């Protein structure tokens, strides 16, 4: 089992209105894994907590090289068969979005992305 993704979340921005952002976690040269939570994100609870205080997170996945939902790198073609893939919608060719994802599922996604990056050399 990989390290708990929540231990890697570092606050990078807090706005005057209370909005807060955690920095993206880069996975190999393949992915950016963005887990966000708080009053302006689709998480539980929707209050400011430390990373360990959330039951669910709003996730975004991006490819380091840009397009994730299709293209010559082909990562999503394989990953879309994972049970968690149905949680995501494509907001653009570069970003996949999933609201209110339980912590255990976030961890599973993180570990699947790590495994993919370990077993697939960058083109």
C-alpha positions in Angstrom: 0.0 0.0 0.0 1.2 3.5 -0.9 1.6 6.4 1.5 -1.7 8.0 2.5 -2.3 10.7 -0.2 -3.5 13.1 2.5 -0.1 13.3 4.1 1.1 14.8 0.8 -1.5 17.6 0.7 0.1 21.0 1.4 -1.9 24.2 1.4 -0.7 26.5 -1.4 -3.3 29.2 -1.4 -5.9 30.6 1.0 -8.1 33.5 -0.2 -9.7 36.2 1.9 -13.1 34.7 1.3 -12.0 31.4 3.0 -11.3 29.5 -0.2 -8.3 27.2 0.2 -6.3 25.1 -2.2 -4.0 22.1 -1.7 -1.1 21.8 -4.2 -1.3 19.1 -6.9 0.5 15.8 -6.3 2.6 14.9 -9.4 2.7 11.2 -10.1 5.8 10.3 -12.2 5.9 12.2 -15.4 2.3 11.2 -16.1 -0.3 12.8 -13.8 -1.3 15.7 -11.6 -3.6 14.4 -8.8 -5.6 17.3 -7.3 -7.6 16.7 -4.1 -9.5 19.7 -2.8 -11.8 20.2 0.2 -13.4 23.0 2.1 -16.3 25.5 1.9 -15.9 26.0 -1.9 -15.3 22.4 -2.9 -17.6 19.4 -3.2 -16.3 17.6 -0.2 -17.5 16.3 3.2 -17.4 18.3 5.4 -17.5 21.6 3.6 -15.6 23.4 6.3 -11.9 24.2 6.7 -10.1 21.2 8.1 -6.7 19.7 7.9 -6.3 17.0 5.2 -7.1 14.2 7.7 -10.4 15.9 8.7 -12.3 15.1 5.5 -14.5 12.1 4.6 -14.4 13.0 0.9 -12.6 15.2 -1.6 -13.2 16.9 -4.9 -10.7 15.4 -7.4 -9.2 16.5 -10.6 -6.9 14.5 -12.7 -4.7 16.0 -15.4 -1.9 14.7 -17.6 1.5 16.3 -17.1 1.8 16.7 -20.8 -1.7 18.2 -21.3 -4.4 16.0 -22.7 -5.6 13.1 -20.5 -8.9 12.0 -21.9 -7.5 10.9 -25.3 -4.3 11.2 -27.3 -1.1 9.5 -28.1 -0.2 8.8 -24.5 -3.3 6.6 -24.0 -3.3 6.5 -20.2 -7.1 7.1 -19.9 -7.9 4.4 -22.4 -6.6 1.9 -19.9 -7.6 3.7 -16.7 -11.2 4.3 -17.8 -11.8 0.6 -17.1 -11.1 1.0 -13.4 -14.3 0.9 -11.2 -13.7 4.4 -10.0 -13.4 5.9 -13.5 -17.2 6.4 -13.8 -17.0 9.0 -11.0 -15.2 11.4 -13.4 -16.5 13.7 -16.0 -14.4 15.3 -18.7 -14.5 19.1 -18.1 -12.1 19.6 -21.0 -9.7 17.3 -22.8 -7.1 18.1 -20.2 -9.1 17.7 -16.9 -11.2 15.0 -15.4 -13.4 16.0 -12.5 -15.1 14.0 -9.7 -17.0 15.5 -6.8 -17.4 14.1 -3.3 -15.1 11.1 -3.6 -14.7 9.1 -0.4 -11.2 9.0 1.1 -10.8 5.2 0.5 -11.7 5.7 -3.2 -9.3 8.6 -3.5 -6.5 6.4 -2.0 -7.4 3.7 -4.5 -7.2 6.1 -7.4 -3.9 7.5 -6.2 -2.5 4.0 -5.9 -3.7 3.0 -9.3 -2.1 6.1 -10.8 1.2 5.3 -9.1 1.0 1.7 -10.4 0.3 2.9 -13.9 3.2 5.4 -13.8 5.6 2.6 -12.5 4.7 0.1 -15.2 4.3 2.4 -18.2 7.4 4.3 -19.4 6.7 7.8 -20.8 6.5 7.8 -24.6 
